Amino acid sequence: MKFTRKLPSENKDISSKMQADGWKRLKEPPNIGMAILSSLPISVILMILTFLWLIRISTSLREQLQPNFRVTLQFDLFTILYFGMMLIFLLVHELIHAIFIPNFIRSQKTFWGMNGLFGFVYTEEPITKSRFMVISVMPLLILSFLLPLVMELLGFLNNFIMFLCILNAGGACVDILNLILILVQVPKGGSIVSNGNVTLYKRKMRMD
């Protein structure tokens, strides 16, 4: 896995050769900006679902949601620490994506990087439909649903961790949009390859 400062652009020669060999282009937003915009409703739904999950598992949150409940904002030296923890949470989100990519450590076609406040993991390795779906959904399941449950059982779940869980769920909207597009368009057992901001797929093929 390599570091890169930005997502690569489509290599049109590669796309043309792959399409001539039977690969098809996935119908998807043309760039990350459009993907984020298209997935905003998904973001809202995911944050609501996470909040409802937190209410179910957290006694302290249920106690706070009484008629006298109110939110106060405070900015001090700890605010910087909080932003640092948010960044770490973002990096862990991307790391979870990466560890489910086959041979991600030794792969010469897998990249990670930061684009402003957004992190990303990108791979040009051929991936099966089922594996792609796992890669897409795991950061959401682990950080927004499994982590708070474990923290609550251990007695460490607090408001800031719950905020991070909800924020992670909202940020997973593009992942879930991609999952839906793959689920709807790619046939069972199909394979997927990324070429810059373009995704191509093919019916079931032999994977090494």
MDAnalysis code that builds the backbone (N, CA, C; Angstrom):
import MDAnalysis as mda
import numpy as np

u = mda.Universe.empty(624, n_residues=208, atom_resindex=np.repeat(np.arange(208), 3), trajectory=True)
u.add_TopologyAttr("name", ["N", "CA", "C"] * 208)
u.add_TopologyAttr("resid", np.arange(1, 209))
u.add_TopologyAttr("resname", ["MET", "LYS", "PHE", "THR", "ARG", "LYS", "LEU", "PRO", "SER", "GLU", "ASN", "LYS", "ASP", "ILE", "SER", "SER", "LYS", "MET", "GLN", "ALA", "ASP", "GLY", "TRP", "LYS", "ARG", "LEU", "LYS", "GLU", "PRO", "PRO", "ASN", "ILE", "GLY", "MET", "ALA", "ILE", "LEU", "SER", "SER", "LEU", "PRO", "ILE", "SER", "VAL", "ILE", "LEU", "MET", "ILE", "LEU", "THR", "PHE", "LEU", "TRP", "LEU", "ILE", "ARG", "ILE", "SER", "THR", "SER", "LEU", "ARG", "GLU", "GLN", "LEU", "GLN", "PRO", "ASN", "PHE", "ARG", "VAL", "THR", "LEU", "GLN", "PHE", "ASP", "LEU", "PHE", "THR", "ILE", "LEU", "TYR", "PHE", "GLY", "MET", "MET", "LEU", "ILE", "PHE", "LEU", "LEU", "VAL", "HIS", "GLU", "LEU", "ILE", "HIS", "ALA", "ILE", "PHE", "ILE", "PRO", "ASN", "PHE", "ILE", "ARG", "SER", "GLN", "LYS", "THR", "PHE", "TRP", "GLY", "MET", "ASN", "GLY", "LEU", "PHE", "GLY", "PHE", "VAL", "TYR", "THR", "GLU", "GLU", "PRO", "ILE", "THR", "LYS", "SER", "ARG", "PHE", "MET", "VAL", "ILE", "SER", "VAL", "MET", "PRO", "LEU", "LEU", "ILE", "LEU", "SER", "PHE", "LEU", "LEU", "PRO", "LEU", "VAL", "MET", "GLU", "LEU", "LEU", "GLY", "PHE", "LEU", "ASN", "ASN", "PHE", "ILE", "MET", "PHE", "LEU", "CYS", "ILE", "LEU", "ASN", "ALA", "GLY", "GLY", "ALA", "CYS", "VAL", "ASP", "ILE", "LEU", "ASN", "LEU", "ILE", "LEU", "ILE", "LEU", "VAL", "GLN", "VAL", "PRO", "LYS", "GLY", "GLY", "SER", "ILE", "VAL", "SER", "ASN", "GLY", "ASN", "VAL", "THR", "LEU", "TYR", "LYS", "ARG", "LYS", "MET", "ARG", "MET", "ASP"])
u.atoms.positions = np.array([
    [0.845, -1.189, 0.000],
    [0.000, 0.000, 0.000],
    [0.885, 1.245, 0.000],
    [0.504, 2.222, -0.810],
    [1.302, 3.432, -0.974],
    [0.505, 4.661, -0.545],
    [1.243, 5.735, -0.236],
    [0.612, 7.009, 0.093],
    [0.474, 7.851, -1.168],
    [-0.666, 8.533, -1.312],
    [-0.861, 9.457, -2.420],
    [-1.587, 10.691, -1.914],
    [-1.350, 11.823, -2.545],
    [-1.970, 13.070, -2.094],
    [-3.367, 13.262, -2.658],
    [-3.683, 12.603, -3.755],
    [-5.008, 12.759, -4.333],
    [-5.381, 11.514, -5.126],
    [-6.663, 11.346, -5.318],
    [-7.144, 10.219, -6.110],
    [-6.712, 10.389, -7.567],
    [-6.248, 9.319, -8.202],
    [-5.829, 9.428, -9.609],
    [-7.009, 9.647, -10.538],
    [-6.720, 10.212, -11.698],
    [-7.747, 10.396, -12.720],
    [-7.880, 9.112, -13.544],
    [-8.955, 9.027, -14.280],
    [-9.177, 7.854, -15.126],
    [-8.134, 7.768, -16.233],
    [-7.589, 6.583, -16.425],
    [-6.742, 6.308, -17.585],
    [-7.667, 5.773, -18.681],
    [-7.983, 6.634, -19.649],
    [-8.979, 6.273, -20.656],
    [-8.521, 5.129, -21.547],
    [-7.219, 4.992, -21.760],
    [-6.718, 3.862, -22.554],
    [-7.017, 2.543, -21.853],
    [-6.812, 2.520, -20.527],
    [-7.101, 1.307, -19.764],
    [-8.592, 0.999, -19.800],
    [-9.420, 2.044, -19.641],
    [-10.870, 1.843, -19.690],
    [-11.301, 1.270, -21.031],
    [-10.739, 1.805, -22.109],
    [-11.105, 1.334, -23.454],
    [-10.721, -0.124, -23.647],
    [-9.524, -0.504, -23.188],
    [-9.070, -1.884, -23.325],
    [-9.934, -2.826, -22.497],
    [-10.291, -2.386, -21.294],
    [-11.112, -3.236, -20.434],
    [-12.511, -3.403, -21.017],
    [-13.074, -2.329, -21.544],
    [-14.410, -2.427, -22.140],
    [-14.400, -3.322, -23.379],
    [-13.301, -3.281, -24.120],
    [-13.180, -4.169, -25.280],
    [-13.094, -5.630, -24.844],
    [-12.650, -5.845, -23.607],
    [-12.516, -7.205, -23.074],
    [-13.767, -7.639, -22.303],
    [-14.831, -6.837, -22.379],
    [-16.085, -7.250, -21.773],
    [-16.458, -6.574, -20.470],
    [-15.614, -5.664, -19.981],
    [-15.933, -4.932, -18.762],
    [-16.935, -3.827, -19.074],
    [-17.774, -3.490, -18.091],
    [-18.766, -2.438, -18.254],
    [-18.537, -1.338, -17.222],
    [-18.883, -0.114, -17.600],
    [-18.750, 1.006, -16.673],
    [-19.944, 1.018, -15.723],
    [-19.645, 1.210, -14.456],
    [-20.698, 1.348, -13.466],
    [-21.358, 2.719, -13.616],
    [-22.667, 2.766, -13.530],
    [-23.374, 4.044, -13.543],
    [-23.261, 4.644, -12.146],
    [-22.489, 5.730, -12.020],
    [-22.170, 6.307, -10.729],
    [-21.934, 7.804, -10.873],
    [-21.925, 8.567, -9.777],
    [-21.627, 9.996, -9.865],
    [-20.255, 10.221, -10.514],
    [-20.111, 11.274, -11.333],
    [-18.871, 11.474, -12.091],
    [-17.676, 11.922, -11.267],
    [-17.902, 12.421, -10.048],
    [-16.788, 12.879, -9.208],
    [-17.200, 12.807, -7.740],
    [-16.226, 13.025, -6.861],
    [-16.484, 12.872, -5.429],
    [-17.472, 13.910, -4.918],
    [-17.441, 15.119, -5.504],
    [-18.387, 16.149, -5.091],
    [-19.825, 15.744, -5.340],
    [-20.075, 15.211, -6.524],
    [-21.427, 14.749, -6.859],
    [-21.809, 13.529, -6.028],
    [-20.820, 12.682, -5.720],
    [-21.094, 11.502, -4.891],
    [-21.535, 11.930, -3.488],
    [-20.844, 12.931, -2.925],
    [-21.211, 13.425, -1.593],
    [-22.602, 14.038, -1.622],
    [-22.861, 14.859, -2.637],
    [-24.171, 15.501, -2.753],
    [-25.278, 14.460, -2.901],
    [-25.043, 13.453, -3.726],
    [-26.054, 12.413, -3.966],
    [-26.313, 11.568, -2.723],
    [-25.300, 11.469, -1.858],
    [-25.427, 10.587, -0.702],
    [-25.861, 11.303, 0.575],
    [-26.166, 12.600, 0.497],
    [-26.571, 13.337, 1.701],
    [-27.815, 12.737, 2.370],
    [-28.844, 12.335, 1.614],
    [-29.984, 11.682, 2.293],
    [-29.576, 10.409, 3.027],
    [-28.643, 9.663, 2.451],
    [-28.139, 8.455, 3.112],
    [-27.436, 8.830, 4.404],
    [-26.681, 9.941, 4.376],
    [-25.971, 10.410, 5.566],
    [-26.937, 10.684, 6.709],
    [-28.027, 11.371, 6.411],
    [-29.023, 11.688, 7.438],
    [-29.628, 10.403, 8.010],
    [-29.973, 9.472, 7.140],
    [-30.570, 8.208, 7.590],
    [-29.609, 7.428, 8.478],
    [-28.340, 7.377, 8.078],
    [-27.351, 6.634, 8.863],
    [-27.136, 7.258, 10.240],
    [-27.118, 8.589, 10.310],
    [-26.939, 9.257, 11.599],
    [-28.136, 9.020, 12.510],
    [-29.337, 9.036, 11.932],
    [-30.536, 8.763, 12.732],
    [-30.523, 7.328, 13.253],
    [-30.160, 6.382, 12.389],
    [-30.106, 4.977, 12.814],
    [-29.075, 4.773, 13.925],
    [-27.935, 5.433, 13.799],
    [-26.904, 5.322, 14.838],
    [-27.374, 5.934, 16.143],
    [-28.034, 7.080, 16.057],
    [-28.564, 7.732, 17.257],
    [-29.590, 6.832, 17.946],
    [-30.456, 6.222, 17.182],
    [-31.452, 5.304, 17.759],
    [-30.776, 4.094, 18.408],
    [-29.705, 3.605, 17.767],
    [-28.942, 2.490, 18.344],
    [-28.304, 2.902, 19.668],
    [-27.762, 4.117, 19.719],
    [-27.129, 4.605, 20.943],
    [-28.148, 4.778, 22.063],
    [-29.337, 5.260, 21.715],
    [-30.388, 5.368, 22.721],
    [-30.723, 3.996, 23.293],
    [-30.744, 2.999, 22.433],
    [-31.105, 1.642, 22.863],
    [-30.067, 1.049, 23.806],
    [-28.784, 1.293, 23.553],
    [-27.741, 0.622, 24.323],
    [-27.209, 1.456, 25.480],
    [-27.442, 2.779, 25.471],
    [-26.830, 3.650, 26.472],
    [-27.851, 4.159, 27.486],
    [-27.695, 3.743, 28.726],
    [-28.563, 4.229, 29.793],
    [-28.349, 5.716, 30.021],
    [-27.089, 6.154, 29.996],
    [-26.785, 7.569, 30.257],
    [-27.411, 8.474, 29.206],
    [-27.417, 8.038, 27.949],
    [-28.020, 8.858, 26.899],
    [-29.531, 8.954, 27.094],
    [-30.160, 7.852, 27.475],
    [-31.607, 7.884, 27.720],
    [-31.942, 8.823, 28.874],
    [-31.075, 8.857, 29.895],
    [-31.301, 9.758, 31.028],
    [-31.143, 11.214, 30.620],
    [-30.219, 11.458, 29.690],
    [-30.004, 12.829, 29.241],
    [-31.158, 13.344, 28.392],
    [-31.825, 12.432, 27.699],
    [-32.909, 12.838, 26.797],
    [-34.219, 12.998, 27.557],
    [-34.160, 13.785, 28.609],
    [-35.328, 14.123, 29.393],
    [-35.815, 15.508, 28.985],
    [-36.980, 15.952, 29.465],
    [-37.507, 17.264, 29.075],
    [-36.546, 18.428, 29.307],
    [-35.647, 18.307, 30.293],
    [-34.717, 19.397, 30.590],
    [-33.395, 19.280, 29.843],
    [-33.332, 18.357, 28.889],
    [-32.095, 18.125, 28.135],
    [-31.701, 19.368, 27.333],
    [-30.431, 19.718, 27.373],
    [-29.930, 20.839, 26.583],
    [-28.489, 20.576, 26.199],
    [-28.049, 21.243, 25.146],
    [-26.691, 21.089, 24.642],
    [-25.934, 22.390, 24.851],
    [-24.711, 22.303, 25.371],
    [-23.860, 23.484, 25.532],
    [-22.567, 23.261, 24.775],
    [-22.087, 24.305, 24.142],
    [-20.830, 24.247, 23.402],
    [-19.756, 24.992, 24.159],
    [-18.574, 24.393, 24.262],
    [-17.476, 25.008, 24.990],
    [-16.195, 24.840, 24.191],
    [-15.466, 25.941, 24.044],
    [-14.225, 25.908, 23.295],
    [-13.063, 26.240, 24.234],
    [-12.127, 25.303, 24.373],
    [-10.953, 25.501, 25.213],
    [-9.826, 24.640, 24.651],
    [-8.803, 24.410, 25.464],
    [-7.667, 23.621, 24.992],
    [-8.082, 22.200, 24.634],
    [-9.101, 21.690, 25.309],
    [-9.546, 20.332, 25.013],
    [-10.192, 20.234, 23.630],
    [-10.655, 21.370, 23.114],
    [-11.259, 21.364, 21.786],
    [-10.245, 20.886, 20.748],
    [-8.980, 21.318, 20.896],
    [-7.927, 20.889, 19.982],
    [-7.737, 19.381, 20.080],
    [-7.783, 18.870, 21.317],
    [-7.654, 17.426, 21.522],
    [-8.804, 16.686, 20.866],
    [-9.990, 17.245, 20.970],
    [-11.159, 16.616, 20.362],
    [-11.022, 16.540, 18.839],
    [-10.536, 17.626, 18.237],
    [-10.334, 17.613, 16.791],
    [-9.285, 16.578, 16.408],
    [-8.259, 16.430, 17.252],
    [-7.245, 15.411, 17.000],
    [-7.838, 14.015, 17.055],
    [-8.736, 13.790, 18.007],
    [-9.369, 12.477, 18.124],
    [-10.307, 12.219, 16.947],
    [-10.946, 13.288, 16.453],
    [-11.787, 13.134, 15.268],
    [-10.953, 12.710, 14.066],
    [-9.765, 13.286, 13.943],
    [-8.870, 12.926, 12.845],
    [-8.423, 11.475, 12.965],
    [-8.098, 11.050, 14.185],
    [-7.695, 9.662, 14.416],
    [-8.842, 8.719, 14.061],
    [-10.060, 9.098, 14.430],
    [-11.238, 8.284, 14.116],
    [-11.386, 8.137, 12.604],
    [-11.135, 9.235, 11.885],
    [-11.205, 9.209, 10.423],
    [-10.167, 8.257, 9.848],
    [-8.949, 8.312, 10.380],
    [-7.887, 7.440, 9.888],
    [-8.201, 5.971, 10.186],
    [-8.778, 5.710, 11.345],
    [-9.159, 4.333, 11.687],
    [-10.241, 3.845, 10.726],
    [-11.174, 4.730, 10.392],
    [-12.217, 4.394, 9.410],
    [-11.591, 3.912, 8.106],
    [-10.597, 4.665, 7.614],
    [-9.953, 4.292, 6.351],
    [-9.103, 3.036, 6.503],
    [-8.480, 2.870, 7.663],
    [-7.682, 1.668, 7.906],
    [-8.551, 0.421, 7.872],
    [-9.766, 0.519, 8.406],
    [-10.677, -0.626, 8.375],
    [-11.017, -0.984, 6.932],
    [-11.251, 0.049, 6.097],
    [-11.441, -0.230, 4.673],
    [-10.258, -1.043, 4.140],
    [-9.054, -0.571, 4.452],
    [-7.837, -1.140, 3.863],
    [-7.620, -2.592, 4.257],
    [-7.859, -2.928, 5.521],
    [-7.495, -4.277, 5.982],
    [-8.376, -5.354, 5.354],
    [-9.498, -4.958, 4.774],
    [-10.349, -5.938, 4.106],
    [-10.056, -6.041, 2.609],
    [-9.090, -5.243, 2.118],
    [-8.635, -5.367, 0.733],
    [-7.604, -6.491, 0.671],
    [-7.754, -7.464, -0.205],
    [-6.807, -8.586, -0.270],
    [-5.363, -8.116, -0.439],
    [-4.470, -8.635, 0.432],
    [-3.033, -8.338, 0.355],
    [-2.745, -6.838, 0.327],
    [-3.494, -6.063, 1.138],
    [-3.385, -4.609, 1.061],
    [-1.994, -4.092, 1.427],
    [-1.292, -4.776, 2.317],
    [0.030, -4.287, 2.734],
    [1.031, -4.385, 1.602],
    [1.029, -5.492, 0.863],
    [2.009, -5.705, -0.210],
    [1.521, -5.212, -1.568],
    [0.264, -4.832, -1.650],
    [-0.298, -4.424, -2.940],
    [0.354, -3.148, -3.460],
    [0.760, -3.163, -4.714],
    [1.320, -1.986, -5.378],
    [0.222, -1.162, -6.055],
    [-1.029, -1.639, -5.963],
    [-2.145, -0.940, -6.600],
    [-3.143, -0.402, -5.581],
    [-2.741, -0.398, -4.316],
    [-3.602, 0.112, -3.256],
    [-2.958, 1.339, -2.631],
    [-3.759, 2.407, -2.449],
    [-3.235, 3.687, -1.986],
    [-4.106, 4.237, -0.855],
    [-3.472, 5.034, -0.005],
    [-4.224, 5.766, 1.007],
    [-3.718, 7.199, 1.009],
    [-4.568, 8.115, 1.473],
    [-4.144, 9.503, 1.489],
    [-5.154, 10.391, 2.176],
    [-4.844, 11.689, 2.215],
    [-5.715, 12.697, 2.799],
    [-5.997, 13.747, 1.743],
    [-7.254, 14.129, 1.619],
    [-7.662, 15.178, 0.695],
    [-8.405, 16.232, 1.505],
    [-7.644, 17.221, 2.007],
    [-8.221, 18.191, 2.932],
    [-8.513, 17.514, 4.258],
    [-9.767, 17.592, 4.707],
    [-10.167, 16.947, 5.950],
    [-10.683, 15.531, 5.722],
    [-10.615, 15.067, 4.473],
    [-11.149, 13.758, 4.138],
    [-10.019, 12.776, 3.852],
    [-10.130, 11.582, 4.427],
    [-9.183, 10.531, 4.110],
    [-9.795, 9.591, 3.096],
    [-8.954, 8.795, 2.462],
    [-9.482, 7.843, 1.492],
    [-8.530, 6.661, 1.342],
    [-9.097, 5.539, 0.947],
    [-8.335, 4.364, 0.539],
    [-8.812, 3.996, -0.847],
    [-7.866, 3.732, -1.733],
    [-8.193, 3.483, -3.135],
    [-7.395, 2.283, -3.618],
    [-8.040, 1.389, -4.332],
    [-7.316, 0.243, -4.867],
    [-7.729, -0.032, -6.308],
    [-6.766, -0.452, -7.109],
    [-7.014, -0.877, -8.477],
    [-6.954, -2.395, -8.600],
    [-6.868, -3.065, -7.455],
    [-6.890, -4.523, -7.459],
    [-8.292, -5.007, -7.851],
    [-8.402, -6.102, -8.618],
    [-9.724, -6.674, -8.901],
    [-10.331, -7.242, -7.623],
    [-11.581, -6.906, -7.371],
    [-12.255, -7.298, -6.135],
    [-13.599, -7.925, -6.482],
    [-13.951, -8.984, -5.806],
    [-15.257, -9.597, -6.036],
    [-16.358, -8.700, -5.474],
    [-17.547, -8.882, -5.976],
    [-18.686, -8.088, -5.511],
    [-18.872, -8.243, -4.002],
    [-18.834, -9.473, -3.515],
    [-19.048, -9.710, -2.087],
    [-17.966, -9.056, -1.239],
    [-16.711, -9.120, -1.698],
    [-15.629, -8.490, -0.946],
    [-15.776, -6.971, -0.963],
    [-16.171, -6.400, -2.088],
    [-16.370, -4.952, -2.173],
    [-17.426, -4.500, -1.170],
    [-18.494, -5.280, -1.047],
    [-19.558, -4.925, -0.118],
    [-19.058, -4.959, 1.327],
    [-18.229, -5.940, 1.647],
    [-17.637, -6.025, 2.990],
    [-16.737, -4.820, 3.243],
    [-15.880, -4.501, 2.284],
    [-14.978, -3.349, 2.413],
    [-15.763, -2.066, 2.662],
    [-16.879, -1.918, 1.973],
    [-17.666, -0.693, 2.059],
    [-18.359, -0.527, 3.407],
    [-18.896, -1.602, 3.949],
    [-19.774, -1.485, 5.109],
    [-19.068, -1.639, 6.450],
    [-17.882, -2.232, 6.479],
    [-17.240, -2.550, 7.752],
    [-16.931, -1.343, 8.638],
    [-16.407, -0.230, 8.112],
    [-16.160, 0.923, 9.007],
    [-17.423, 1.419, 9.688],
    [-18.546, 1.387, 8.989],
    [-19.815, 1.796, 9.584],
    [-20.221, 0.829, 10.692],
    [-20.195, -0.461, 10.412],
    [-20.627, -1.448, 11.401],
    [-19.730, -1.460, 12.630],
    [-18.416, -1.400, 12.399],
    [-17.471, -1.515, 13.513],
    [-17.460, -0.261, 14.380],
    [-17.342, 0.915, 13.750],
    [-17.156, 2.153, 14.514],
    [-18.460, 2.780, 15.010],
    [-19.549, 2.586, 14.303],
    [-20.799, 3.242, 14.711],
    [-21.755, 2.329, 15.461],
    [-21.563, 1.011, 15.363],
    [-22.495, 0.092, 16.022],
    [-21.800, -0.852, 16.997],
    [-20.701, -1.491, 16.569],
    [-20.019, -2.429, 17.462],
    [-19.222, -1.700, 18.546],
    [-18.462, -0.670, 18.167],
    [-17.629, 0.049, 19.141],
    [-18.438, 0.616, 20.301],
    [-19.523, 1.363, 20.053],
    [-20.259, 1.896, 21.203],
    [-20.853, 0.813, 22.095],
    [-21.248, -0.325, 21.504],
    [-21.764, -1.417, 22.318],
    [-20.685, -1.941, 23.255],
    [-19.487, -2.156, 22.717],
    [-18.370, -2.633, 23.544],
    [-18.013, -1.604, 24.610],
    [-17.960, -0.336, 24.228],
    [-17.607, 0.725, 25.187],
    [-18.649, 0.830, 26.293],
    [-19.920, 0.642, 25.946],
    [-20.980, 0.686, 26.963],
    [-20.845, -0.491, 27.927],
    [-20.556, -1.670, 27.404],
    [-20.388, -2.845, 28.260],
    [-19.194, -2.686, 29.201],
    [-18.166, -1.970, 28.735],
    [-16.974, -1.737, 29.553],
    [-17.120, -0.525, 30.458],
    [-18.190, 0.237, 30.268],
    [-18.422, 1.413, 31.098],
    [-17.678, 2.651, 30.644],
    [-17.213, 2.687, 29.400],
    [-16.426, 3.816, 28.914],
    [-17.164, 4.692, 27.895],
    [-18.389, 4.355, 27.564],
    [-19.102, 5.125, 26.549],
    [-19.508, 6.485, 27.108],
    [-19.084, 7.559, 26.440],
    [-19.440, 8.903, 26.877],
    [-19.999, 9.699, 25.697],
    [-20.371, 10.941, 25.946],
    [-21.015, 11.749, 24.913],
    [-20.111, 11.992, 23.714],
    [-18.815, 12.189, 23.954],
    [-17.923, 12.479, 22.833],
    [-17.751, 11.254, 21.946],
    [-17.624, 10.085, 22.550],
    [-17.521, 8.858, 21.752],
    [-18.804, 8.653, 20.951],
    [-19.945, 8.924, 21.556],
    [-21.206, 8.795, 20.831],
    [-21.269, 9.786, 19.675],
    [-20.760, 10.999, 19.901],
    [-20.697, 11.986, 18.817],
    [-19.835, 11.472, 17.670],
    [-18.685, 10.865, 17.997],
    [-17.806, 10.318, 16.957],
    [-18.501, 9.195, 16.184],
    [-19.267, 8.382, 16.892],
    [-19.979, 7.276, 16.237],
    [-21.012, 7.806, 15.248],
    [-21.730, 8.853, 15.662],
    [-22.733, 9.455, 14.770],
    [-22.046, 10.148, 13.597],
    [-20.947, 10.846, 13.872],
    [-20.204, 11.520, 12.804],
    [-19.665, 10.515, 11.802],
    [-19.158, 9.391, 12.298],
    [-18.656, 8.336, 11.416],
    [-19.765, 7.794, 10.522],
    [-20.953, 7.619, 11.100],
    [-22.088, 7.111, 10.324],
    [-22.440, 8.087, 9.202],
    [-22.461, 9.376, 9.517],
    [-22.749, 10.366, 8.485],
    [-21.705, 10.376, 7.392],
    [-20.444, 10.187, 7.798],
    [-19.358, 10.198, 6.821],
    [-19.272, 8.942, 5.981],
    [-19.987, 7.891, 6.393],
    [-19.971, 6.633, 5.638],
    [-20.985, 6.641, 4.495],
    [-21.619, 7.788, 4.251],
    [-22.705, 7.833, 3.264],
    [-22.235, 7.476, 1.857],
    [-21.029, 7.943, 1.458],
    [-20.536, 7.617, 0.114],
    [-20.224, 6.131, 0.014],
    [-19.698, 5.557, 1.095],
    [-19.445, 4.111, 1.118],
    [-20.736, 3.336, 0.871],
    [-21.800, 3.750, 1.540],
    [-23.067, 3.037, 1.412],
    [-23.698, 3.301, 0.049],
    [-23.513, 4.508, -0.484],
    [-23.988, 4.776, -1.847],
    [-23.294, 3.842, -2.831],
    [-21.980, 3.700, -2.698],
    [-21.229, 2.789, -3.576],
    [-21.711, 1.355, -3.412],
    [-21.971, 0.969, -2.169],
    [-22.461, -0.386, -1.914],
    [-23.790, -0.622, -2.633],
    [-24.684, 0.359, -2.552],
    [-25.993, 0.224, -3.206],
    [-25.830, 0.124, -4.719],
    [-24.964, 0.967, -5.296],
    [-24.743, 0.937, -6.740],
    [-24.193, -0.414, -7.184],
    [-23.250, -0.950, -6.407],
    [-22.667, -2.261, -6.727],
    [-23.712, -3.358, -6.564],
    [-24.486, -3.283, -5.487],
    [-25.500, -4.298, -5.220],
    [-26.528, -4.357, -6.347],
    [-26.912, -3.200, -6.877],
    [-27.958, -3.128, -7.895],
    [-27.431, -3.482, -9.289],
    [-26.215, -3.049, -9.619],
    [-25.746, -3.156, -11.001],
    [-24.849, -4.354, -11.294],
    [-24.057, -4.766, -10.339],
    [-23.080, -5.830, -10.595],
    [-23.721, -7.196, -10.348],
    [-23.624, -8.106, -11.298],
    [-24.238, -9.434, -11.130],
    [-23.557, -10.238, -10.028],
    [-24.273, -11.202, -9.508],
    [-23.747, -12.067, -8.456],
    [-22.460, -12.739, -8.923],
    [-21.431, -12.682, -8.066],
    [-20.153, -13.281, -8.409],
    [-19.302, -12.424, -9.316],
    [-19.783, -11.216, -9.653],
    [-19.036, -10.338, -10.543],
    [-17.784, -9.775, -9.890],
    [-16.924, -9.204, -10.721],
    [-15.681, -8.605, -10.251],
    [-15.677, -7.113, -10.566],
    [-14.937, -6.348, -9.755],
    [-14.937, -4.895, -9.835],
    [-13.508, -4.396, -9.854],
    [-13.246, -3.398, -10.701],
    [-11.933, -2.759, -10.763],
    [-12.132, -1.252, -10.844],
    [-11.371, -0.505, -10.072],
    [-11.403, 0.955, -10.135],
    [-10.307, 1.454, -11.059],
    [-10.638, 2.457, -11.849],
    [-9.682, 3.113, -12.734],
    [-9.870, 4.611, -12.547],
    [-9.125, 5.173, -11.583],
    [-9.349, 6.557, -11.217],
    [-10.727, 6.698, -10.584],
    [-11.511, 7.657, -11.070],
    [-12.850, 7.862, -10.530],
    [-13.913, 7.045, -11.270],
    [-13.461, 6.088, -12.060],
    [-14.367, 5.229, -12.824],
    [-14.304, 3.809, -12.275],
    [-15.467, 3.184, -12.153],
    [-15.546, 1.802, -11.697],
    [-16.044, 0.930, -12.836],
    [-15.364, -0.171, -13.063],
    [-15.771, -1.108, -14.109],
    [-16.053, -2.463, -13.476],
    [-16.967, -3.195, -14.075],
    [-17.309, -4.504, -13.541],
    [-17.487, -5.513, -14.671],
    [-17.384, -6.777, -14.294],
    [-17.500, -7.864, -15.258],
    [-18.158, -9.035, -14.558],
    [-18.851, -9.839, -15.339],
    [-19.459, -11.034, -14.777],
    [-18.394, -11.937, -14.188],
    [-18.825, -12.941, -13.469],
    [-17.929, -13.795, -12.692],
    [-16.691, -14.189, -13.488],
    [-15.531, -13.925, -12.857],
    [-14.264, -14.291, -13.458],
    [-13.402, -14.974, -12.409],
    [-12.420, -15.703, -12.857],
    [-11.525, -16.412, -11.927],
    [-10.594, -15.427, -11.265],
    [-10.528, -15.463, -9.919],
    [-9.657, -14.577, -9.160],
    [-8.460, -15.370, -8.664],
    [-7.268, -14.779, -8.757],
    [-6.068, -15.462, -8.261],
    [-6.035, -15.440, -6.748],
])
